[in-house]
Amino acid sequence: MTVERTVTIVPEAGLHARPASAFVQTVNDHEAEVSAGRPDGDLVQAASMIAVTSLGVGQGDDIKLVADGPDAEAVLDELERILTTPEAELNTDDG
């Protein structure tokens, strides 16, 4: 099942550093192929830190997320949480 979402980025630094690290880790922790990109641009593999940071998306920008696989809905829920949480409040710990 393919699921698609567009999310507005909240972290002040955009999608790099800690938010990007949490984003890529989340993708790799789920059974789904995830792509990300600007709504009007090409998509990149969301499991790659280099690809994700190369998008150059910042606070207030929209990012399109597309996931396919058994965990598609769950991974997009978690990615949306990461992208809509201010960096200072982002908990990257697993427990």
N, C-alpha and C positions, 0 to 999 in steps of 0.2 A: 504494500500500500504506500503510495506517495502522498506526502503531506507538505503543504507549502504555507509559509507565513511571512509577513513583512513586519518588522519590529523597529521602533525608533530607539536609538542608542542613548542611554542615560549617563553612563560613567563619563566623568569630566575629561578623561584622557582618551576617550573613544575606545576603539577596539585594538589596544596594544598593551604590553606589559601584563599586569595581573589579570585584567578581564580577558585578554586573548589567551593567556595560559589556562585559565579556568574553562574557557570556551572550547579549546582544543582537547583538553583532558576529558571534558564531558562527552564530546563526540567520540573519543576513543574508548570510553567506558560503556558505550551503548552499541547494540547490534543494529546499526543503520548506516547507510551511506548518506552523508550530509554534504550539501554544497551551500555556499554562501556568496553573496555579492550585492552590488548596488542594484536596485530594482530595474534600472534601465541598462545594466551592463552584463558582462559575462560572469558566470559563476565559477568559483574555485573550490577545490576540495577542502572542506572545513576541518579535516584531520591534520592539516599541515599548518604549523605555526607561521612559516614563511609566507604561505599563500594567504592566510587570514590577515596577517599584519600588512601585507602588500595591498590590501583593499583600500587602505588609507581612510577608513570611515571614522568619523569623529562624533562627538556629542551632538545630538539633534539630527544626525543623519539617519536615513532609513536603510535597513539591510534586509535583503530577501534571503530566507532560509528554505531549503528544500531537503526533505529527508525521505528515504525509502528503506523499508525493512521492518522487522518485527517491533522495534523500539522507536519507530518514526515519531509517533505522537509524544512519547515520553521524553525523547531527546530534545524535541522542539520546545516542550514545556520548560525543561531545565535551561536551555539556551536562552529562551525569552527571559527567564528569571535573572540570569547573569547579565543580559544586555539592558535590563530595566532597573538594575540595582546600582545606586551610586557606589563607586569604587571603595569608599571608606567603609561601607556597610557590607561589602562583598565578602562572604565567608567561603574561603577556598578549602577549608579543612573538610575531611570526609566524616568527621564525627566529633 
